[in-house]
Amino acid sequence: MLDRATTLQFEQRHRIAIVTGVFGLLFFMLISMLFERQVIGYRHYATLAKQQHVSSQVVPAQRGKVFVEEQGEQELYPLATNVTLFALQVVPSQIKRPELVASKLMPYVTGAGIEESDLITKLSSKAKYLPPLKRKIEEKEAQEIADLDLAGVYLVPERYRYYPEGTMAAQVLGFVNRDGQGQYGLEGYLDKQLGGKAGLLEAERDTFGQQIAIGKRQEVNPEDGLNMVLSIDRAIQYQVEKMLQEAVEKHQAERGSVIVMDPKTGKIVAMAAYPNFDPNNYNTEPIELFTNMNTTQVYEPGSVFKVITMAAGIDAGLVAPSTTYTDTGKVEVNDRTINNSDKTAHGTQTMTQVLEKSLNTGVVFVVQKLGKNLFKKYLQQFGFYEPTGVEAAGEVAAHVKEIKNWSDVDLATMAFGQGIAVTPMQMLAAIGAVANDGKLLQPHLVDRILYPSGAVSIGPDVKGQAISAQTAQLLSAMMVGVVERGHGKQAGVPGYYIAGKTGTAQVASERGGYMTGVGSTIGTFVGFGPVENPRFVMLTRIDHPKDVVYAESSAAPLFGKIAKFLLDYWRIPPTR
């Protein structure tokens, strides 16, 4: 057995070993913690330390402005600009007499839907924060409130996007949301260019959070957004919107749209849709009004598409304006009978008469000569397989079946604008090629960008040769016949040769097939003029008119009315 002295010595060594082990473990833990904080977590803790003695402030960039012009004027008119407005903020804990403050603020918040009793309750609240009582207060009214000198009442400046012309070109522009992001239209499509790049201000601060005057300071200046001038003519846009609204209301239609473009440059001089909305108050408007039906929504265009089929047939050398066929009023394609819209047999007819009388059987005759592959080739050359590239958020391409899925019936119905869905912008651009010696141009809404170093013009951009210049000239003459002798008479302007084509599209039914009768059609007219030297190509569209069925009585008269205004506005002398 161990003696007592030996036992005590052993126990003492054991205790020393335990203490040494504990201290060793604590030392290891300390080293590990230091390693984690100084090596592994260096960036995290350095950031925390920096935040404690350095204040960082984002410096917002000024959003670029959007302007339009009027013919013959040097002045730029803002369509989208920036303003500073004020929010009415209250801190209840600083308000000693809520009833008195409420009585003085009521004249300014009545429009915000606040009752005086509710306001007193808010001002008496113990809440540390209350949402603003009112926003978008203009400077004059804000100064009146400030002059009341009420404790606990504050006016907080806020930046807003402002649209001085209200509803004008609303779907073209889109709007900027509360987070400063562009939504829809031009604001959405060019958000990065218009929004610019925010700056940053970093400065050292003391233990009380105040900036140190002689401390280190780093500043990155913001890069303001780019200012832009649109190709839209302010006077034309105003008149187009006015006439469109009148037409929609006259025909008790669901909606309507118009696009006017310069066929030689691709510049859009007017683009409108009705109903529209006020981008200054977008949060109170129906969301379905925000999208531009001219670029984001496809529809079966109906007989205006016969121009494309006829262009392909002539350009391919398969038919000429004088080529004839026998119209029996209907044509059998497999198990499908395709009729003329008037259910009439017209006998021997030329290709010119096919367009003038809008004969379905005539364009089926042409497309059957073309065949699937050649017809697809011309659809591609006219740009229907891709968006036009116009500066508009959410633009889509036509809905066209894959060629391997085309039946003989599909080929036949596409010839007169059924079974294929396009945007109005695509249809306009394609007819613009006819007016421009066969050259397909990219449409543009932006005329020039105002860089700090100077203005840079946009376009014209030729996308390709859709048809030959000779085909375009022949087709133009045929389209004049539609306005002179066919269904497009109401689109004409006395003293001028106007080319065009009507299209009355049936609307697909949820039960299959197509709806019939008044209120079930979409009327389109597309054309250009004067034919000798086209200054405009235009598409007018009226959806679901309640008093007429055919486009010749809805979209065509609107086209003629706007065309007359354009010719007068540009002071183009009569050519006949």
HUJO-V942074 format. One line per field, one symbol per residue. ss: DSSP state (H for helix, E for strand, C for the rest). phi: phi as a letter, one per 20 degrees, with the letter a starting at -180 (. if undefined). A space follows every 50 residues. Layout:
# HUJO-V942074
ss=???
phi=???
This chain:
# HUJO-V942074
ss=CCCHHHHHHHHHHHHHHHHHHHHHHHHHHHHHHHHHHHHHCHHHHHHHHH HHHEEEEEECCCCCCEEEECCCCCCCEEEEEEEEEEEEEECHHHCCCHHH HHHHHHHHHHHHCCCHHHHHHHHCCCCCCCCCCEEEECHHHHHHHHHCCC CCEEEEEEEEEECCCCCCCHHHHCEECCCCCEECHHHHHCHHHHHCECEE EEEEECCCCCECCCCCEEEECCECCCEEEEEEEHHHHHHHHHHHHHHHHH CCCCEEEEEEECCCCCEEEEEEEECCCCHHHHHHCCHHHCCCHHHHCCEC CHHHHHHHHHHHHHHCCCCCCCCEEEECCEEEECCEEEECCCCCCCEEEE HHHHHHHCCHHHHHHHHHHHHHHHHHHHHHHCCCCCCCCCCCCCCCCCEC CCHHHCCHHHHHHHCCCCCCEECHHHHHHHHHHHHCCCEEECCECEEEEE ECCEEEECCCCEEEECCCHHHHHHHHHHHHHHHHHCCCHHHCCCCCCEEE EEEEEECECCCCCECCCCCCEEEEEEEEECHHHCCEEEEEEEECCCCCCC HHHCHHHHHHHHHHHHHHHCCCCCCC
phi=.ffffffffffffffffffffffffffffffffffffedfegffffffff ffccedcfdfeeffeddcccgmdefedfebbccddcdedcdgfedecgff ffffeggedgfemdeffffffffefeffbcggfbclefgfffffffffle fndcddfcececdgemfglgffembdefendfcmlffffdgffffmcfeb cdbfcefenefegdffbccdffdffeecdeffegffgfffffffgfffff elefaabbcccefecnfeeabbbbfcbdffcgfddfffeffeffcdcebf fmffffffffgfffffmebcgegdbdeenbbecleddddffelcedmfce fffgffelefffffgfffffnfffffgffffeneebffnffbfmfcefec ffgfefeffggfffgdndncccegfffffffgfffclneedefceeebde fgeqecfdmfceerdfbfffffffffffffffffcdfdgfefcgncedda bebdefdfefenmcfcnfndcdecccabafffbgdbcbcdbcelfedcde ffdcffffgfffgffffffelefgdb
